Amino acid sequence: MSSYTLTEGLYLHPTPAGVYYAVSSTDTGKPRQFIRQMLLQPVTKAFNLDNLKQLMGFDDPQKCLELLHHCQKLGWVQGLTAEREFPADQLENILPVLLGTMSENGKVLLADMEGFYLASHGFPHEVAEELSVLSAELATIHGRRSGLLMNNLGLASHAWSIVDAFGNSQIGFWPLFIGKNRFVVVISGFPISINRNLLIWFGHCPFAMRYTR
């Protein structure tokens, strides 16, 4: 059996890739549950076995260390040198600022599963409304054909994109899931910093859940 050693003095935190992995599907596998639990913490947890047991739901230390090693190997978890506390601000105040930096042309919106946009940056109101409706329609189509896409073709992603002649995204629809709530980030052009901003936004996961009730 492999042995692992925890580095002291660090704080558990998901990487941007880990955040996107955790919220890009409704799958409830142990790695996703672990990362989602980290996101629900108002303050980052210290890197120790007791906190790992609490976040992972395991009593066996070896299982905790094996799951941690798996997540680290895939680049989903990192150790911060300082504790991080997420600001208790309203999402409607945070989102427009974050959305504006996620695209090369500054056109981004966040829509809910009913096809209404919660925040938008760069899009005219009418365009934002239509794109939000389109995001909900794409979700319906994806749901109907998910068996083909996932089981037959092995395409696990829920994201859709309209591309140019070179395959570059002109506008992309990136589904994100918080519990039973489905959101879509709609990005015009190339998503220059989607992961970094998702990390910040979903770092406010407790506030996001209150916002959607």
N, CA and C of each residue as an Amber inpcrd file, in Angstrom:
protein
   639
   0.8490000  -1.1920000   0.0000000   0.0000000   0.0000000   0.0000000
   0.8790000   1.2330000   0.0000000   0.5520000   2.2180000  -0.8340000
   1.3360000   3.4380000  -0.9130000   1.1570000   4.2540000   0.3530000
   2.2000000   4.9880000   0.7290000   2.1260000   5.8690000   1.8880000
   2.2010000   7.3100000   1.4220000   1.4550000   8.1910000   2.0990000
   1.4140000   9.5930000   1.7350000   1.7260000  10.4290000   2.9670000
   2.2760000  11.6100000   2.7430000   2.5980000  12.5220000   3.8230000
   1.9970000  13.8860000   3.5270000   1.2600000  14.4380000   4.4930000
   0.6530000  15.7480000   4.3190000   1.6680000  16.8440000   4.6240000
   1.6690000  17.8800000   3.8100000   2.5260000  19.0310000   4.0470000
   1.8250000  19.9770000   5.0160000   2.4890000  20.3290000   6.0980000
   1.8690000  21.1790000   7.1050000   1.9500000  22.6530000   6.7060000
   1.0540000  23.4380000   7.3020000   1.0780000  24.8790000   7.0820000
   0.3920000  25.3520000   5.8190000  -0.3710000  24.4570000   5.1470000
  -1.0700000  24.8470000   3.9280000  -2.5800000  24.7770000   4.1460000
  -3.3190000  25.4060000   3.2300000  -4.7750000  25.4270000   3.3030000
  -5.3660000  24.8490000   2.0140000  -6.3480000  23.9690000   2.1880000
  -6.9660000  23.2800000   1.0530000  -7.7790000  24.2290000   0.1900000
  -7.5720000  24.1320000  -1.1220000  -8.3550000  24.9550000  -2.0360000
  -8.3590000  24.2960000  -3.4160000  -9.5080000  24.2830000  -4.0960000
  -9.5310000  23.7250000  -5.4530000  -8.8360000  24.6510000  -6.4360000
  -8.2450000  24.0870000  -7.4670000  -7.6760000  24.8820000  -8.5540000
  -8.8200000  25.3460000  -9.4600000  -8.5700000  26.2920000 -10.3660000
  -9.6150000  26.6680000 -11.3250000 -10.1390000  25.4700000 -12.1140000
  -9.2360000  24.5620000 -12.5320000  -9.6680000  23.3670000 -13.2540000
 -10.5390000  22.4820000 -12.3680000 -10.1980000  22.4110000 -11.0900000
 -10.9830000  21.6170000 -10.1530000 -12.3710000  22.1880000  -9.9440000
 -12.4620000  23.5140000  -9.8880000 -13.7600000  24.1610000  -9.7300000
 -14.6430000  23.8590000 -10.9360000 -14.0790000  24.0160000 -12.1360000
 -14.8930000  23.7630000 -13.3220000 -15.3120000  22.3000000 -13.3900000
 -14.4130000  21.3880000 -13.0320000 -14.7720000  19.9670000 -13.0030000
 -15.9390000  19.7320000 -12.0380000 -15.8970000  20.3710000 -10.8840000
 -16.9050000  20.1360000  -9.8520000 -18.2810000  20.6410000 -10.2440000
 -18.3350000  21.7470000 -10.9950000 -19.6300000  22.3630000 -11.2760000
 -20.1130000  22.1360000 -12.7080000 -19.3680000  21.3930000 -13.4970000
 -19.7400000  21.2050000 -14.8990000 -20.6120000  19.9790000 -15.1320000
 -20.9960000  19.2890000 -14.0760000 -21.8120000  18.0880000 -14.2150000
 -22.5990000  17.8520000 -12.9310000 -23.6960000  17.1020000 -13.0560000
 -24.4830000  16.7340000 -11.8730000 -23.9810000  15.4400000 -11.2340000
 -22.9130000  14.8860000 -11.7730000 -22.3390000  13.6550000 -11.2280000
 -21.9920000  13.8370000  -9.7500000 -22.2050000  12.7990000  -8.9500000
 -21.9710000  12.8900000  -7.5050000 -20.8270000  11.9890000  -7.0520000
 -19.8360000  11.7970000  -7.9220000 -18.6800000  10.9940000  -7.5340000
 -17.9030000  11.6450000  -6.4070000 -17.0900000  10.8730000  -5.7200000
 -16.3600000  11.3570000  -4.5550000 -15.4690000  12.5710000  -4.8440000
 -14.7220000  12.6050000  -5.9680000 -13.9070000  13.7990000  -6.2310000
 -14.7350000  15.0700000  -6.3300000 -15.8590000  15.0050000  -7.0290000
 -16.7230000  16.1790000  -7.1530000 -17.3120000  16.5790000  -5.8090000
 -17.7490000  15.5990000  -5.0240000 -18.2990000  15.9080000  -3.7110000
 -17.2550000  16.5920000  -2.8340000 -16.0340000  16.1190000  -2.8970000
 -14.9410000  16.6910000  -2.1120000 -14.7120000  18.1520000  -2.4870000
 -14.6300000  18.4310000  -3.7760000 -14.3760000  19.8020000  -4.2320000
 -15.5620000  20.6980000  -3.9170000 -16.7670000  20.1730000  -4.0840000
 -17.9490000  20.9830000  -3.7690000 -17.9980000  21.3270000  -2.2830000
 -17.6010000  20.3960000  -1.4410000 -17.5550000  20.6930000  -0.0120000
 -16.5400000  21.7860000   0.2970000 -15.4060000  21.7820000  -0.3910000
 -14.4280000  22.8520000  -0.2020000 -15.0070000  24.1980000  -0.5750000
 -15.7990000  24.2320000  -1.6640000 -16.3820000  25.4860000  -2.1280000
 -17.4400000  26.0250000  -1.1780000 -18.0470000  25.1390000  -0.3970000
 -19.0870000  25.5650000   0.5370000 -18.5240000  26.1600000   1.8260000
 -17.2140000  26.0810000   2.0090000 -16.6120000  26.5950000   3.2330000
 -16.3990000  28.1050000   3.1340000 -16.8630000  28.8800000   4.1060000
 -16.6360000  30.3290000   4.0670000 -15.1710000  30.7050000   4.2580000
 -14.4000000  29.7900000   4.8680000 -12.9650000  30.0020000   5.0800000
 -12.2410000  28.7200000   4.6790000 -11.0970000  28.8480000   4.0170000
 -10.3450000  27.6650000   3.5980000  -9.9130000  26.8390000   4.8080000
  -9.9830000  25.5260000   4.6590000  -9.6320000  24.6100000   5.7430000
  -8.1320000  24.2960000   5.7380000  -7.5740000  24.1120000   6.9290000
  -6.1680000  23.7350000   7.0440000  -5.9570000  22.3320000   6.4850000
  -4.7560000  22.0870000   5.9950000  -4.3710000  20.8280000   5.3610000
  -4.0700000  19.7970000   6.4410000  -5.0880000  19.0940000   6.9660000
  -4.8460000  18.0440000   7.9550000  -5.8910000  16.9450000   7.7880000
  -5.6480000  15.8130000   8.4410000  -6.5140000  14.6420000   8.2570000
  -7.9320000  14.8750000   8.7600000  -8.0710000  15.5740000   9.8850000
  -9.4140000  15.8110000  10.4180000 -10.2760000  16.5720000   9.4180000
  -9.6990000  17.5910000   8.7950000 -10.4590000  18.3580000   7.8150000
 -10.7360000  17.5380000   6.5610000  -9.7670000  16.7060000   6.1530000
  -9.9940000  15.8360000   4.9970000 -11.1490000  14.8730000   5.2590000
 -11.1940000  14.2970000   6.4430000 -12.2860000  13.3770000   6.7900000
 -13.6300000  14.0830000   6.7220000 -13.6690000  15.3010000   7.2440000
 -14.9110000  16.0620000   7.2470000 -15.3600000  16.4110000   5.8260000
 -14.4360000  16.8350000   5.0030000 -14.7730000  17.2630000   3.6420000
 -15.0830000  16.0880000   2.7170000 -14.4300000  14.9530000   2.9530000
 -14.5900000  13.7990000   2.0680000 -15.6610000  12.8180000   2.5370000
 -16.0030000  12.8610000   3.8250000 -16.9860000  11.9190000   4.3440000
 -16.4240000  10.5310000   4.5760000 -15.0870000  10.4300000   4.7490000
 -14.4220000   9.1560000   5.0290000 -13.9590000   9.1180000   6.4870000
 -13.9590000   7.9320000   7.0850000 -13.3480000   7.7340000   8.4080000
 -11.9430000   7.1610000   8.2760000 -11.6840000   6.4920000   7.1500000
 -10.3990000   5.8420000   6.9160000  -9.3730000   6.8590000   6.4000000
  -8.3010000   7.1330000   7.1540000  -7.2890000   8.1000000   6.7100000
  -6.6710000   7.7430000   5.3650000  -6.4710000   6.4300000   5.1120000
  -5.8580000   6.0120000   3.8630000  -6.7360000   6.3790000   2.6620000
  -8.0390000   6.2030000   2.8040000  -8.9530000   6.5700000   1.7220000
  -8.9210000   8.0690000   1.4660000  -8.8130000   8.8390000   2.5420000
  -8.7150000  10.3010000   2.3950000  -7.4700000  10.6850000   1.6100000
  -6.3540000  10.0890000   1.9680000  -5.0910000  10.4210000   1.3200000
  -5.0690000   9.9550000  -0.1300000  -5.6860000   8.8200000  -0.4010000
  -5.7350000   8.3240000  -1.7760000  -6.5890000   9.2400000  -2.6640000
  -7.7260000   9.7080000  -2.1320000  -8.5660000  10.6210000  -2.8990000
  -7.8620000  11.9560000  -3.1020000  -7.1780000  12.4370000  -2.0760000
  -6.4310000  13.6850000  -2.2000000  -5.3410000  13.5560000  -3.2560000
  -4.6280000  12.4440000  -3.2330000  -3.5770000  12.2130000  -4.2180000
  -4.1580000  12.1690000  -5.6300000  -5.3000000  11.5230000  -5.7840000
  -5.9660000  11.4430000  -7.0860000  -6.3120000  12.8430000  -7.6010000
  -6.8770000  13.6730000  -6.7290000  -7.2680000  15.0320000  -7.1250000
  -6.0530000  15.9040000  -7.4230000  -4.9930000  15.7380000  -6.6550000
  -3.7750000  16.5150000  -6.9040000  -3.1220000  16.1010000  -8.2190000
  -3.1270000  14.8120000  -8.4910000  -2.5090000  14.2960000  -9.7150000
  -3.2060000  14.8540000 -10.9580000  -4.5130000  15.0790000 -10.8530000
  -5.2860000  15.6130000 -11.9650000  -5.3150000  17.1440000 -11.9700000
  -4.6560000  17.7670000 -10.9950000  -4.5840000  19.2220000 -10.9480000
  -5.8580000  19.8880000 -10.4760000  -6.6140000  19.2200000  -9.5980000
  -7.8930000  19.7550000  -9.1390000  -7.8100000  20.4050000  -7.7550000
  -6.7600000  20.1000000  -7.0140000  -6.6340000  20.6100000  -5.6440000
  -5.2430000  21.2020000  -5.4500000  -5.1820000  22.2830000  -4.6770000
  -3.9050000  22.9270000  -4.3790000  -3.8320000  23.2920000  -2.9030000
  -2.6320000  23.5760000  -2.4410000  -2.4200000  24.0350000  -1.0780000
  -2.0100000  25.4940000  -1.0810000  -2.7910000  26.3440000  -0.4100000
  -2.4650000  27.7590000  -0.3130000  -1.6140000  28.0130000   0.9220000
  -0.7420000  28.9860000   0.8490000   0.1260000  29.2940000   1.9890000
  -0.5600000  30.1890000   3.0120000  -1.6830000  30.7850000   2.6440000
  -2.4200000  31.6510000   3.5690000  -3.8960000  31.3130000   3.5220000
  -4.5610000  31.4820000   4.6340000  -5.9930000  31.2450000   4.7190000
  -6.7390000  32.2510000   3.8500000  -7.8010000  31.7940000   3.2000000
  -8.5990000  32.6770000   2.3540000 -10.0420000  32.6820000   2.8370000
 -10.5700000  33.8760000   2.9970000 -11.9690000  34.0340000   3.4080000
 -12.7290000  34.6960000   2.2750000 -13.8690000  34.1230000   1.9140000
 -14.6400000  34.6620000   0.8150000 -15.5060000  35.8160000   1.2920000
 -15.5000000  36.9360000   0.5790000 -16.2870000  38.1040000   0.9910000
 -17.7780000  37.8410000   0.9320000 -18.4870000  38.3260000   1.9290000
 -19.9360000  38.1160000   2.0150000 -20.6730000  39.2410000   1.3090000
 -20.4670000  39.3530000   0.0070000 -21.1140000  40.3910000  -0.7800000
 -22.2520000  39.7870000  -1.5840000 -23.1640000  40.6310000  -2.0340000
 -24.2810000  40.1580000  -2.8510000 -23.7850000  39.7870000  -4.2440000
 -24.2860000  38.6660000  -4.7650000 -23.8360000  38.2050000  -6.0690000
 -24.1520000  39.1880000  -7.1830000 -25.2750000  39.8960000  -7.0550000
 -25.6170000  40.8430000  -8.1110000 -24.6070000  41.9840000  -8.1950000
 -23.8650000  42.2120000  -7.1120000 -22.8090000  43.2280000  -7.1390000
 -21.4940000  42.6750000  -7.6640000 -21.2690000  41.3680000  -7.4880000
 -20.0100000  40.7460000  -7.8700000 -19.9950000  40.3250000  -9.3320000
 -21.1070000  39.7530000  -9.7930000 -21.1210000  39.0940000 -11.0990000
 -20.7870000  39.9870000 -12.2870000 -21.3770000  41.1690000 -12.4180000
 -21.0510000  41.9730000 -13.6080000 -19.5600000  42.2520000 -13.7590000
 -18.8870000  42.4890000 -12.6510000 -17.4450000  42.7540000 -12.6950000
 -16.6910000  41.5200000 -13.1750000 -17.0580000  40.3520000 -12.6540000
 -16.3790000  39.1170000 -13.0380000 -16.6670000  38.7470000 -14.4880000
 -17.9140000  38.8920000 -14.8880000 -18.2990000  38.4860000 -16.2440000
 -17.5540000  39.2690000 -17.3110000 -17.3220000  40.5640000 -17.0550000
 -16.7110000  41.4100000 -18.0690000 -15.3100000  41.0170000 -18.4650000
 -14.6100000  40.2630000 -17.6180000 -13.2230000  39.8820000 -17.9120000
 -13.0870000  38.4720000 -18.4580000 -14.2030000  37.8170000 -18.7180000
 -14.1520000  36.4110000 -19.1170000 -14.0620000  36.1950000 -20.6200000
 -14.2040000  37.2700000 -21.4000000 -14.1810000  37.1440000 -22.8540000
 -13.2500000  38.1820000 -23.4540000 -12.7130000  37.8570000 -24.6210000
 -11.8180000  38.7900000 -25.3010000 -12.5200000  40.0700000 -25.7270000
 -13.8470000  40.0160000 -25.8970000 -14.5740000  41.2340000 -26.2780000
 -15.5020000  41.7410000 -25.1810000 -15.4170000  41.1450000 -23.9810000
 -16.1820000  41.6390000 -22.8420000 -17.6610000  41.3460000 -22.8690000
 -18.1050000  40.4340000 -23.7430000 -19.5270000  40.1110000 -23.8400000
 -19.7980000  38.7510000 -23.2020000 -20.3870000  38.7770000 -22.0240000
 -20.6490000  37.5550000 -21.2570000 -21.9470000  37.7320000 -20.4750000
 -22.6910000  36.6490000 -20.3000000 -23.8660000  36.7050000 -19.4410000
 -24.0110000  35.4080000 -18.6710000 -24.7660000  35.4720000 -17.6060000
 -25.0800000  34.3000000 -16.7930000 -26.5850000  34.1030000 -16.8200000
 -27.0320000  32.9260000 -17.2760000 -28.4590000  32.6190000 -17.3810000
 -28.8300000  31.4810000 -16.4460000 -30.1040000  31.4450000 -16.0430000
 -30.5640000  30.3390000 -15.2050000 -31.1970000  29.2600000 -16.0730000
 -31.6830000  28.2020000 -15.4290000 -32.1740000  27.0570000 -16.1830000
 -33.5380000  27.3270000 -16.8300000 -34.1880000  28.4260000 -16.4640000
 -35.4610000  28.7800000 -17.0720000 -35.2880000  29.6520000 -18.3090000
 -34.0430000  30.0710000 -18.5820000 -33.8060000  30.8990000 -19.7550000
 -33.8650000  32.3860000 -19.4900000 -33.6580000  32.7960000 -18.2210000
 -33.5980000  34.2100000 -17.8660000 -32.1670000  34.5490000 -17.4560000
 -31.6970000  35.7230000 -17.8340000 -30.3320000  36.0610000 -17.4400000
 -30.3100000  36.7800000 -16.0970000 -29.3490000  36.3820000 -15.2600000
 -29.1840000  36.9500000 -13.9220000 -28.2450000  38.1420000 -13.9320000
 -27.2790000  38.1240000 -14.8460000 -26.3290000  39.2320000 -14.9820000
 -25.7660000  39.1950000 -16.3880000 -25.4230000  40.3760000 -16.9060000
 -24.9030000  40.4620000 -18.2600000 -23.8960000  41.5870000 -18.3490000
 -22.8940000  41.4090000 -19.2230000 -21.8980000  42.4540000 -19.4580000
 -21.6030000  42.5140000 -20.9490000 -21.8500000  43.6750000 -21.5580000
 -21.5010000  43.8640000 -22.9660000 -22.5960000  43.5760000 -23.9680000
 -23.5970000  42.7900000 -23.5830000 -24.6960000  42.4780000 -24.4910000
 -25.8380000  43.4820000 -24.3100000 -26.4640000  43.9410000 -25.3970000
 -27.7080000  44.6990000 -25.2610000 -28.7690000  43.8390000 -24.5810000
 -29.7030000  44.4850000 -23.9100000 -30.7280000  43.7640000 -23.1440000
 -31.4700000  42.7350000 -24.0020000 -31.8840000  43.1410000 -25.2040000
 -32.6540000  42.2360000 -26.0600000 -31.8330000  41.0210000 -26.4790000
 -30.5590000  41.2550000 -26.7910000 -29.6870000  40.1420000 -27.1770000
 -29.4720000  39.1960000 -25.9990000 -29.2630000  39.7570000 -24.8110000
 -29.0660000  38.9370000 -23.6140000 -30.2900000  38.0660000 -23.3540000
 -31.4750000  38.6240000 -23.5570000 -32.7000000  37.8420000 -23.3530000
 -32.7790000  36.6650000 -24.3230000 -32.4820000  36.9200000 -25.6040000
 -32.5740000  35.8720000 -26.6200000 -31.5230000  34.7860000 -26.3950000
 -30.3120000  35.1850000 -26.0330000 -29.2520000  34.2010000 -25.7800000
 -29.5800000  33.3400000 -24.5650000 -30.2230000  33.9310000 -23.5840000
 -30.6080000  33.1710000 -22.3990000 -31.6490000  32.1220000 -22.7470000
 -32.6040000  32.4840000 -23.5710000 -33.6090000  31.5230000 -24.0340000
 -32.9370000  30.4160000 -24.8370000 -32.0030000  30.8030000 -25.7090000
 -31.2810000  29.8090000 -26.5110000 -30.5150000  28.8390000 -25.6170000
 -29.9330000  29.3420000 -24.5400000 -29.1820000  28.4610000 -23.6320000
 -30.0850000  27.3980000 -23.0310000 -31.3170000  27.7720000 -22.7010000
 -32.2660000  26.7990000 -22.1500000 -32.6910000  25.7890000 -23.2150000
 -32.8690000  26.2560000 -24.4540000 -33.2410000  25.3450000 -25.5360000
 -32.1270000  24.3520000 -25.8440000 -30.8890000  24.8150000 -25.8060000
 -29.7570000  23.9100000 -26.0250000 -29.6910000  22.8470000 -24.9290000
 -30.0130000  23.2520000 -23.7030000 -30.0170000  22.2880000 -22.5970000
 -31.0500000  21.1970000 -22.8300000 -32.2010000  21.5830000 -23.3760000
 -33.2510000  20.5960000 -23.6770000 -32.7800000  19.6260000 -24.7480000
 -32.1740000  20.1610000 -25.8070000 -31.6550000  19.3090000 -26.8830000
 -30.5840000  18.3630000 -26.3480000 -29.6810000  18.9120000 -25.5280000
 -28.6070000  18.0850000 -24.9780000 -29.1820000  16.9500000 -24.1260000
 -30.2030000  17.2870000 -23.3320000 -30.8230000  16.2600000 -22.4980000
 -31.4260000  15.1380000 -23.3140000 -32.0310000  15.4840000 -24.4380000
 -32.6500000  14.4700000 -25.2920000 -31.6190000  13.5720000 -25.9710000
 -30.4490000  14.1150000 -26.2840000 -29.4280000  13.3770000 -27.0320000
 -28.2310000  12.9920000 -26.1740000 -28.3550000  13.1040000 -24.8650000
 -27.2150000  12.8210000 -23.9890000 -26.7660000  11.3670000 -24.0830000
 -27.7030000  10.4560000 -24.3590000 -27.3220000   9.0520000 -24.5020000
 -26.3560000   8.8510000 -25.6480000 -26.6460000   9.4750000 -26.7880000
 -25.7620000   9.3970000 -27.9480000 -24.4240000  10.0690000 -27.6550000
 -24.4840000  11.2820000 -27.1200000 -23.2610000  12.0640000 -26.9200000
 -22.3400000  11.4240000 -25.8910000 -22.9070000  10.9710000 -24.7880000
 -22.0820000  10.4640000 -23.6870000 -21.7840000   8.9770000 -23.8220000
 -22.8140000   8.1780000 -24.1000000 -22.6240000   6.7280000 -24.1170000
 -21.9950000   6.2270000 -25.4180000 -22.4760000   6.7290000 -26.5510000
 -21.9640000   6.2520000 -27.8410000 -20.6920000   6.9510000 -28.2790000
 -20.6310000   8.2730000 -28.0810000 -19.4850000   9.0530000 -28.5590000
 -18.4740000   9.3700000 -27.4660000 -18.8260000   9.1350000 -26.2120000
 -17.9020000   9.4040000 -25.1100000 -17.6680000  10.8810000 -24.8550000
 -18.6420000  11.7230000 -25.2210000 -18.5120000  13.1720000 -25.0180000
 -19.2240000  13.5520000 -23.7200000 -18.4660000  13.7350000 -22.6610000
 -19.0600000  13.9790000 -21.3470000 -19.3980000  15.4450000 -21.1010000
 -18.8800000  16.3330000 -21.9290000 -19.1140000  17.7620000 -21.7200000
 -20.5520000  18.1420000 -22.0420000 -21.0830000  19.1200000 -21.2730000
 -22.4160000  19.6600000 -21.5280000 -22.3430000  20.9640000 -22.3130000
 -21.1400000  21.4360000 -22.6240000 -20.9760000  22.7340000 -23.2700000
 -21.2440000  22.6570000 -24.7720000 -21.7520000  23.7670000 -25.3130000
 -22.0090000  23.8950000 -26.7460000 -21.3560000  25.1720000 -27.2440000
 -21.0040000  25.1750000 -28.5400000 -20.3620000  26.3630000 -29.1010000
 -20.7200000  26.5090000 -30.5760000 -20.8340000  27.7560000 -31.0250000
 -20.9550000  28.0720000 -32.4490000 -19.5710000  28.5170000 -32.8980000
 -19.0130000  27.8190000 -33.8910000 -17.6150000  28.0500000 -34.2590000
 -17.5010000  28.6540000 -35.6510000 -16.3170000  29.2550000 -35.9260000
 -16.0590000  29.7860000 -37.2600000 -15.4470000  28.7000000 -38.1410000
 -14.9740000  29.0780000 -39.3260000 -14.4480000  28.1020000 -40.2880000
 -13.1940000  27.3980000 -39.7880000 -12.5250000  27.9920000 -38.7850000
 -11.3020000  27.3940000 -38.2460000 -11.5480000  26.6390000 -36.9350000
 -12.8070000  26.5390000 -36.5410000 -13.1370000  25.8300000 -35.3080000
 -13.0430000  26.6730000 -34.0610000 -12.8060000  27.9840000 -34.1960000
 -12.7330000  28.8700000 -33.0400000 -14.1390000  29.2610000 -32.5890000
 -14.3320000  29.2950000 -31.2760000 -15.6470000  29.6150000 -30.7360000
 -16.0290000  31.0650000 -31.0130000 -17.2060000  31.2500000 -31.6130000
 -17.7730000  32.5820000 -31.7900000 -18.6590000  32.9480000 -30.6050000
 -19.3930000  31.9520000 -30.1300000 -20.1590000  32.1140000 -28.8970000
 -20.3330000  30.7380000 -28.2680000 -20.0560000  30.6540000 -26.9820000
 -20.1040000  29.3630000 -26.2930000 -21.0830000  29.3810000 -25.1370000
 -21.6550000  28.2100000 -24.8440000 -22.6320000  28.0410000 -23.7700000
 -22.0570000  27.0200000 -22.7860000 -21.6810000  27.4700000 -21.6020000
 -20.9660000  26.6490000 -20.6190000 -21.8750000  26.3800000 -19.4160000
 -22.5110000  25.2040000 -19.3410000 -23.3860000  24.9000000 -18.2020000
 -22.5920000  24.7110000 -16.9050000 -23.1790000  25.1920000 -15.8310000
 -22.6140000  25.0550000 -14.4900000 -23.7300000  24.6170000 -13.5550000
 -23.4170000  23.7170000 -12.6220000 -24.4410000  23.1680000 -11.7520000
 -24.1130000  23.4250000 -10.2810000 -25.1020000  23.9720000  -9.5580000
 -25.0140000  24.0930000  -8.1050000 -26.2010000  23.3390000  -7.5390000
 -25.9450000  22.1820000  -6.9590000 -27.0380000  21.3490000  -6.4930000
 -27.9530000  20.9800000  -7.6550000 -29.2330000  21.2870000  -7.5280000
 -30.1890000  21.0090000  -8.5960000 -30.3420000  22.1900000  -9.5440000
 -29.6520000  23.2700000  -9.2610000 -29.7550000  24.4600000 -10.0940000
 -28.7450000  24.4190000 -11.2370000 -29.2260000  24.7070000 -12.4300000
 -28.3790000  24.7240000 -13.6180000 -28.2520000  26.1590000 -14.1150000
 -27.0260000  26.6010000 -14.2930000 -26.7580000  27.9110000 -14.8520000
 -25.9710000  27.7330000 -16.1500000 -25.9430000  28.7680000 -16.9690000
 -25.1420000  28.7500000 -18.1800000 -24.3940000  30.0750000 -18.2860000
 -23.0780000  29.9980000 -18.4720000 -22.2980000  31.1780000 -18.7990000
 -22.2000000  31.2350000 -20.3160000 -22.7130000  32.2950000 -20.9150000
 -22.6630000  32.4900000 -22.3580000 -21.5450000  33.4770000 -22.6620000
 -20.5730000  33.0420000 -23.4610000 -19.3800000  33.8480000 -23.7210000
 -19.2340000  34.0970000 -25.2100000 -19.1830000  35.3600000 -25.5810000
 -18.9410000  35.7300000 -26.9680000 -17.4380000  35.7760000 -27.2080000
 -16.9880000  35.0880000 -28.2570000 -15.5610000  35.0580000 -28.5490000
 -14.8300000  34.0290000 -27.7120000 -13.5120000  34.1590000 -27.6830000
 -12.6820000  33.1880000 -26.9680000 -12.7410000  33.4390000 -25.4660000
 -13.0070000  32.4000000 -24.6470000 -13.0760000  32.5720000 -23.1860000
 -11.6730000  32.7040000 -22.5930000 -11.2120000  33.9290000 -22.4350000
  -9.8150000  34.1310000 -22.0410000  -9.5190000  33.7810000 -20.5950000
 -10.5300000  33.8040000 -19.7320000 -10.2230000  33.5470000 -18.3210000
 -11.4020000  32.9010000 -17.6010000 -12.0670000  31.9750000 -18.2580000
 -13.2610000  31.3880000 -17.6570000 -12.9550000  30.6690000 -16.3400000
 -11.8650000  29.9340000 -16.2970000 -11.5870000  29.1750000 -15.0840000
 -11.2870000  30.0600000 -13.8880000 -10.4630000  31.0940000 -14.0940000
 -10.1160000  31.9740000 -12.9780000 -11.3660000  32.6060000 -12.3840000
 -12.2550000  33.0750000 -13.2390000 -13.4390000  33.7490000 -12.7500000
 -14.4610000  32.7900000 -12.1720000 -14.5290000  31.5880000 -12.7150000
 -15.3990000  30.5870000 -12.1040000 -14.9440000  30.2820000 -10.6900000
 -13.6370000  30.2300000 -10.5030000 -13.0920000  29.9690000  -9.1690000
 -13.5710000  31.0300000  -8.1910000 -13.5290000  32.2830000  -8.6080000
 -13.9690000  33.3670000  -7.7320000 -15.4730000  33.2890000  -7.4980000
 -16.2330000  33.1120000  -8.5980000 -17.6830000  33.1320000  -8.4890000
 -18.1920000  31.9830000  -7.6260000 -17.6940000  30.7830000  -7.8870000
 -18.1810000  29.6390000  -7.1320000 -17.5100000  29.5170000  -5.7770000
 -16.5140000  30.3550000  -5.5310000 -16.0350000  30.5080000  -4.1650000
 -17.0980000  31.1280000  -3.2810000 -18.0870000  31.7690000  -3.9170000
 -19.2110000  32.3540000  -3.1950000 -20.4180000  31.4220000  -3.2370000
 -20.1570000  30.1450000  -3.3480000 -21.2200000  29.1520000  -3.5030000
 -22.3270000  29.2700000  -2.4480000 -22.0170000  29.4720000  -1.1460000
 -23.1030000  29.6050000  -0.1680000 -24.0320000  30.7610000  -0.5020000
 -23.4700000  31.8550000  -0.9920000 -24.2820000  33.0050000  -1.3450000
 -25.0570000  32.7220000  -2.6260000 -24.4570000  31.9680000  -3.5500000
 -25.1380000  31.6100000  -4.7910000 -26.3920000  30.7930000  -4.4870000
 -26.2830000  29.8920000  -3.5320000 -27.4270000  29.0500000  -3.2130000
 -28.5680000  29.8800000  -2.6100000 -28.2280000  30.8440000  -1.7460000
 -29.2620000  31.7070000  -1.1990000 -29.8830000  32.5590000  -2.3060000
 -29.0500000  32.9730000  -3.2630000 -29.5060000  33.8340000  -4.3530000
 -30.5110000  33.1350000  -5.2400000 -30.4290000  31.7960000  -5.3550000
 -31.2910000  31.0590000  -6.2830000 -32.5350000  30.4810000  -5.6150000
 -32.6860000  30.6680000  -4.3440000 -33.8720000  30.0920000  -3.7040000
 -35.0960000  30.9700000  -3.9320000
